[in-house]
Amino acid sequence: MQQRLLFDFEENEDGPRDRRSGSFVDNMQLPVHRWFRYSAGFSAAWAGQVIREAAAGGALRVFDPFAGSGTVVLEAERAGVEGVGVEAHPFVARIARAKLHWREDPQELRQLGAKIARTAEKDGGTAQGHAPLVTKCYPVEALEKLDALKQAWLKTNDGSALAELCWLALVSVLRATSPVGTAQWQYVLPKKTKAKAADPLVAFAERVRVLAADMAYWRENRAAPTGRIFCEDARTCAGVADGWADLVVTSPPYANNYDYADATRLEMTFLGEIDGWGDLQAAVRSRLVRSCTQHVGPYAGETANVLKEPVLGPVADELAEVCARLDAEKEHHGGKKQYHAMVAHYFLDLARVWQALRRATRTGGKVCFVVGDSAPYGIHVPVDRWLGELALAAGFKRYSFEKLRDRNTKWKNRKHRVPLHEGRLWVEG
């Protein structure tokens, strides 16, 4: 019998789960949420709590403009309310959409998974013709089996929900079947290997079993409104009608130089969607909020003009001062990273997000952002306060910040000693 999993905020070794609303780690114990580990996700237990409390007060429409792998939309389904998400990363949006197929018949999924596995074992695959990153990550035998699974899936792919669930089962085992020390993004870590990598055929079969078991576990929620995920830009939220959302729950990219485009490079390369790192700019980065220096390379020369954008008015003076300090500071560092450009474009993008949310959120609606501040090159960026001011400028009425935890307080091996924090920015419309 499958053990019933907890969704409240019980204590664990890291403290109350409520303090880790920005963390995806607990989701890996939860049905459906655990189907793909996306490092940019956040706590489903916390999101579900917020949605249920709002639903009790009459909020029936929930929106996430940075939907990621679907956490908020899935929790809206569990709460029995309408959920819509926008995700600009095409591969991640596909992951989220696949999760929304949990209502399909578990037995039919098992049958299709078994058919794919049999075909893969019978026909075999090849380790030839794969991109360099893929060949670095797998020994020949493992790569042949993974290729066999991919080819078998392609033969059975009819565009159905069940086929997408099998696609998800395949991409979700790529990390576990590699013996190399792949990081959260897929650089191959030098001199690090896993003690034991899973056999691809075994891992795929087990993943299909997990998906089917979770689908059966969630069957009691089948009557809930079906969530929707749009692969669109959070800066416009074009697929969401004016005044649609009662509640917005999300976690935007942090201004901490994490390259969200690179987070799924291994999977996208294996699938043939890109050939390597150089393809990410056109395929993914150009679609995303610019929270990383890799995102702003083509736009760094526009920083002075960005700082003059009227939409940045409430924070323009402070932002310009911080950007000037970052521009000067980079000359003292070997990498000379364009943090000044990243910060300027980040807040321009988020200002536009607030404008889109003001349009899409009903009068009196509420917004919750899980956010953290930043300090590139040791220069502090008060992200939560500036985002709050930009929300007011977009037409929201008030904001408050609820700090949950301190960050960067253990100085060992840190790049700077600026204390940081993470929390929830609450905005009322």
C-alpha positions in Angstrom: 0.0 0.0 0.0 1.3 3.4 -0.9 2.0 5.6 2.1 -0.1 8.8 2.3 2.2 11.7 2.0 1.9 14.8 4.2 1.1 18.3 2.8 1.3 20.4 5.9 4.3 22.1 7.4 5.7 19.6 9.8 9.2 20.0 11.2 12.0 18.2 9.6 15.8 18.3 9.8 15.9 21.7 8.0 13.3 23.3 10.1 9.6 24.1 9.4 8.7 23.5 5.7 7.0 26.9 5.8 10.4 28.5 5.9 11.4 26.7 2.7 8.6 27.9 0.4 11.4 28.7 -2.1 12.7 25.1 -2.2 11.6 22.3 -4.5 13.3 19.6 -2.5 10.2 18.5 -0.5 8.3 18.1 -3.7 10.4 15.0 -4.6 8.3 13.1 -2.0 5.0 14.2 -3.4 2.9 12.4 -6.0 2.9 14.0 -9.5 5.2 16.9 -8.4 8.1 14.4 -8.2 7.8 13.4 -11.8 10.6 15.7 -12.9 13.1 17.5 -10.6 13.3 21.1 -11.7 15.8 23.0 -9.7 14.0 26.3 -10.1 10.8 25.0 -8.5 9.4 25.8 -5.1 7.3 24.2 -2.4 4.1 22.5 -3.4 3.0 22.1 0.2 3.2 25.8 0.8 1.6 26.8 -2.5 -1.3 24.4 -1.8 -1.8 25.9 1.7 -2.0 29.5 0.2 -4.4 28.4 -2.5 -6.7 26.5 -0.1 -6.9 29.5 2.3 -7.7 31.8 -0.6 -10.3 29.4 -2.0 -12.0 29.4 1.4 -12.4 33.1 1.1 -13.8 32.9 -2.4 -10.8 32.9 -4.7 -11.5 30.5 -7.5 -8.9 31.5 -10.1 -5.2 31.0 -9.5 -2.5 32.2 -11.9 1.3 31.6 -12.0 3.2 33.8 -14.5 6.4 31.8 -13.9 4.8 28.3 -13.9 8.0 26.3 -14.2 7.2 22.6 -14.0 3.6 23.3 -12.9 3.6 23.3 -9.1 1.0 26.0 -8.6 -1.3 24.8 -11.3 -1.2 21.3 -10.0 -2.0 22.5 -6.5 -4.9 24.6 -7.8 -6.3 21.3 -9.2 -5.9 19.6 -5.9 -7.7 22.6 -4.2 -10.6 22.3 -6.7 -10.1 25.7 -8.3 -9.1 26.9 -11.8 -5.4 27.2 -12.4 -3.5 28.8 -15.2 0.3 29.1 -15.7 2.6 30.8 -18.1 6.1 29.4 -18.7 8.5 30.8 -21.3 11.0 28.0 -21.4 9.6 25.6 -24.0 11.0 22.4 -22.6 9.9 23.2 -19.0 6.4 24.2 -20.3 6.2 20.8 -21.9 7.1 19.1 -18.6 4.4 21.0 -16.9 1.8 20.2 -19.5 2.7 16.5 -19.3 2.1 16.5 -15.6 -1.4 17.9 -16.2 -2.2 14.5 -17.9 -2.3 12.8 -14.5 -6.1 12.1 -15.1 -5.3 9.5 -17.8 -5.8 5.8 -17.2 -2.9 4.4 -15.2 -3.3 0.9 -16.6 -3.2 2.2 -20.2 0.0 4.1 -19.3 1.6 0.9 -18.0 0.7 -0.9 -21.2 2.1 1.8 -23.4 5.3 2.0 -21.3 5.7 -1.8 -21.5 5.3 -1.7 -25.3 8.0 1.0 -25.6 10.3 -1.0 -23.4 9.8 -4.2 -25.4 10.3 -2.4 -28.7 13.5 -0.8 -27.3 14.9 -4.1 -26.1 14.0 -5.8 -29.4 15.3 -3.1 -31.8 18.2 -1.7 -29.9 19.7 1.7 -30.4 23.0 3.4 -31.3 25.6 5.4 -29.5 26.6 7.0 -32.8 25.6 10.5 -34.0 24.9 12.0 -30.6 26.1 15.5 -29.5 29.4 15.7 -27.6 27.7 16.5 -24.3 25.6 13.4 -24.5 28.5 11.1 -25.3 30.5 12.6 -22.4 27.6 11.7 -20.0 27.0 8.1 -20.9 29.0 4.9 -21.6 28.2 3.3 -24.9 26.0 0.6 -23.5 23.8 3.0 -21.6 23.6 5.4 -24.5 22.5 2.6 -26.8 19.7 1.7 -24.4 18.6 5.4 -24.1 18.6 5.8 -27.8 16.6 2.6 -28.2 14.0 4.0 -25.8 13.9 7.3 -27.7 13.4 5.6 -31.0 10.8 3.3 -29.6 8.9 6.3 -28.2 9.1 8.1 -31.5 7.5 5.0 -33.2 4.6 5.0 -30.8 4.1 8.7 -30.5 0.7 9.6 -31.7 0.5 13.0 -29.9 -1.7 11.6 -27.2 -1.6 12.4 -23.5 -0.3 8.9 -22.8 2.5 9.4 -25.2 3.5 12.6 -23.5 3.5 10.9 -20.2 5.9 8.3 -21.6 8.1 11.1 -23.0 8.2 12.6 -19.5 9.2 9.2 -18.1 12.1 9.0 -20.5 13.5 12.5 -20.0 13.1 12.3 -16.2 15.6 9.3 -16.0 18.4 10.9 -18.0 20.3 12.2 -15.0 19.8 9.0 -13.0 21.2 6.8 -15.8 24.4 8.8 -16.2 27.4 7.8 -14.2 29.1 11.2 -14.4 28.7 13.9 -11.8 26.3 16.1 -13.7 25.5 19.3 -11.8 22.0 20.8 -11.5 22.7 22.3 -14.8 24.6 19.8 -17.0 28.2 20.6 -16.8 30.2 17.4 -16.4 31.8 17.8 -13.0 35.5 16.9 -13.1 36.7 13.9 -11.1 33.2 13.1 -9.8 31.2 10.0 -10.6 28.1 8.4 -9.2 28.5 5.3 -7.2 25.9 3.5 -9.3 24.0 4.7 -12.3 20.6 3.1 -13.1 20.2 0.9 -16.1 18.1 2.9 -18.6 15.5 0.1 -19.4 15.0 -0.6 -15.7 14.9 3.1 -14.8 12.3 3.8 -17.5 10.1 0.9 -16.4 10.3 2.1 -12.8 9.5 5.7 -13.7 6.4 4.5 -15.6 5.4 2.5 -12.6 5.7 5.6 -10.4 3.7 7.8 -12.7 0.9 5.2 -12.9 0.9 4.8 -9.1 0.7 8.6 -8.6 -2.1 8.9 -11.2 -4.1 6.3 -9.3 -3.4 8.1 -6.0 -4.7 11.4 -7.3 -7.9 9.9 -8.9 -10.0 11.4 -6.1 -9.3 14.8 -7.6 -10.4 14.0 -11.2 -13.5 16.2 -11.0 -11.5 19.4 -10.2 -11.1 22.0 -13.0 -8.3 21.0 -15.4 -5.3 23.4 -15.2 -3.8 25.0 -18.3 -0.2 25.9 -19.1 0.7 28.4 -21.9 4.2 28.6 -23.3 4.2 32.4 -23.3 6.1 35.4 -21.9 5.4 36.5 -18.3 6.1 40.1 -19.5 2.8 40.1 -21.4 0.8 37.1 -20.0 -1.0 37.2 -23.4 -3.1 34.1 -22.8 -4.7 35.4 -19.6 -7.9 37.5 -19.9 -8.1 40.9 -18.3 -9.1 40.7 -14.6 -9.1 36.9 -14.7 -7.0 36.0 -11.6 -8.2 36.2 -8.0 -4.8 35.0 -6.7 -1.3 35.0 -8.2 1.3 32.7 -6.6 4.7 32.5 -8.1 8.4 32.7 -7.7 10.1 34.8 -10.4 13.7 34.2 -11.4 16.1 35.5 -8.8 18.7 38.1 -9.9 21.5 35.8 -8.9 23.1 34.9 -12.3 21.5 31.4 -12.5 21.1 30.5 -16.1 17.6 28.9 -16.3 18.1 28.3 -20.0 21.0 26.0 -19.2 19.2 24.0 -16.6 17.8 21.5 -19.1 20.6 21.4 -21.6 21.3 17.7 -21.2 17.7 16.7 -21.8 17.3 19.1 -24.8 20.5 17.9 -26.3 19.6 14.3 -26.0 16.3 15.0 -27.7 18.0 16.8 -30.5 16.3 20.1 -29.8 19.7 21.8 -29.6 23.2 20.7 -30.5 25.0 22.4 -27.6 25.3 25.4 -25.4 25.6 27.9 -28.2 22.0 27.1 -29.4 20.5 28.1 -26.0 20.3 31.8 -26.8 17.9 31.5 -29.7 16.1 28.4 -28.4 15.5 29.5 -24.8 17.4 32.6 -23.4 15.8 35.1 -25.8 12.4 34.1 -24.3 13.2 34.5 -20.6 13.3 37.3 -18.0 16.9 38.5 -18.1 18.3 37.3 -14.7 21.7 36.1 -15.8 24.7 37.7 -17.5 24.4 35.1 -20.2 21.0 36.5 -21.0 22.1 40.1 -21.5 25.2 39.7 -23.7 23.5 41.0 -26.8 21.9 43.9 -24.9 24.7 45.1 -22.6 25.3 48.2 -24.7 21.7 49.3 -24.1 22.0 49.6 -20.4 22.1 53.4 -20.2 18.9 53.6 -22.3 17.2 50.9 -20.2 17.8 52.9 -17.0 15.8 55.8 -18.6 12.7 53.7 -19.2 9.7 55.4 -17.6 8.4 52.2 -16.2 11.4 52.1 -13.8 10.6 55.5 -12.4 10.1 54.6 -8.7 13.5 52.9 -8.4 15.4 54.6 -11.3 17.8 56.7 -9.2 18.8 53.8 -6.8 18.9 51.4 -9.7 21.2 53.7 -11.7 23.5 54.1 -8.7 23.8 50.3 -8.1 24.4 49.7 -11.8 27.1 52.3 -12.0 28.8 50.7 -9.0 28.6 47.2 -10.6 30.0 48.6 -13.9 33.0 50.0 -12.1 33.5 47.0 -9.9 33.7 44.6 -12.8 37.0 46.1 -13.8 38.5 44.6 -10.7 37.4 41.0 -11.5 38.9 38.7 -14.1 35.5 37.7 -15.6 34.3 41.3 -15.9 30.7 40.0 -15.8 28.0 42.4 -17.0 26.1 42.4 -13.7 25.2 46.1 -14.3 23.4 45.1 -17.5 21.8 42.1 -15.9 20.3 44.1 -13.0 19.0 46.9 -15.2 17.3 44.5 -17.7 16.0 42.3 -14.8 14.1 45.1 -13.2 12.9 46.4 -16.6 11.5 42.9 -17.3 9.9 42.6 -13.9 8.4 46.1 -14.2 6.7 44.8 -17.4 5.6 41.6 -15.5 3.9 43.8 -12.9 2.1 45.7 -15.6 0.9 42.5 -17.2 -0.2 41.2 -13.7 -2.1 44.4 -13.0 -4.1 43.8 -16.2 -4.7 40.1 -15.6 -5.5 40.3 -11.8 -9.0 41.4 -10.7 -9.5 44.5 -8.5 -8.9 43.4 -5.0 -6.9 40.3 -6.0 -3.7 39.3 -4.2 -0.2 38.4 -5.5 2.5 36.5 -3.7 6.1 36.4 -5.0 8.6 34.2 -3.4 11.8 36.3 -3.8 15.3 36.7 -2.6 17.7 39.7 -2.7 21.0 39.6 -4.4 24.6 41.0 -4.1 26.6 40.5 -7.3 30.3 41.4 -6.7 29.2 42.1 -3.1 27.0 45.1 -4.1 23.6 44.7 -2.5 20.4 44.8 -4.7 17.2 45.2 -2.6 15.1 43.0 -4.8 12.0 42.7 -2.6 11.7 46.5 -2.0 12.3 47.5 -5.6 9.8 44.9 -6.8 7.2 46.2 -4.3 7.7 49.8 -5.5 7.3 48.7 -9.2 4.1 46.8 -8.2 2.7 50.1 -6.8 3.7 51.9 -10.0 1.8 49.4 -12.0 -1.4 50.1 -10.1 -1.4 47.8 -7.2 -2.4 49.3 -3.9 0.1 48.1 -1.2 2.8 45.6 -0.5 4.5 44.0 2.4 7.5 41.6 2.8 7.5 38.6 5.0 11.1 37.4 5.6 11.4 33.6 5.9 15.1 32.9 6.2 18.5 34.3 6.0 20.9 33.4 3.2 24.6 33.6 2.6 25.3 33.7 6.3 27.9 30.8 6.3 30.8 32.6 4.8 33.0 29.6 3.9 33.7 29.5 0.2 31.3 32.4 -0.5 32.1 35.0 -3.1 31.0 37.9 -0.8 29.9 38.5 2.8 26.7 40.4 2.3 23.9 38.8 4.3 20.9 38.0 2.1 17.4 36.9 2.8 14.5 35.1 1.2 10.8 35.6 1.8 7.3 36.4 0.4 6.4 39.7 -1.2 2.6 40.1 -0.7 0.9 42.6 -3.0 -2.7 43.7 -2.9 -4.7 45.0 -5.9 
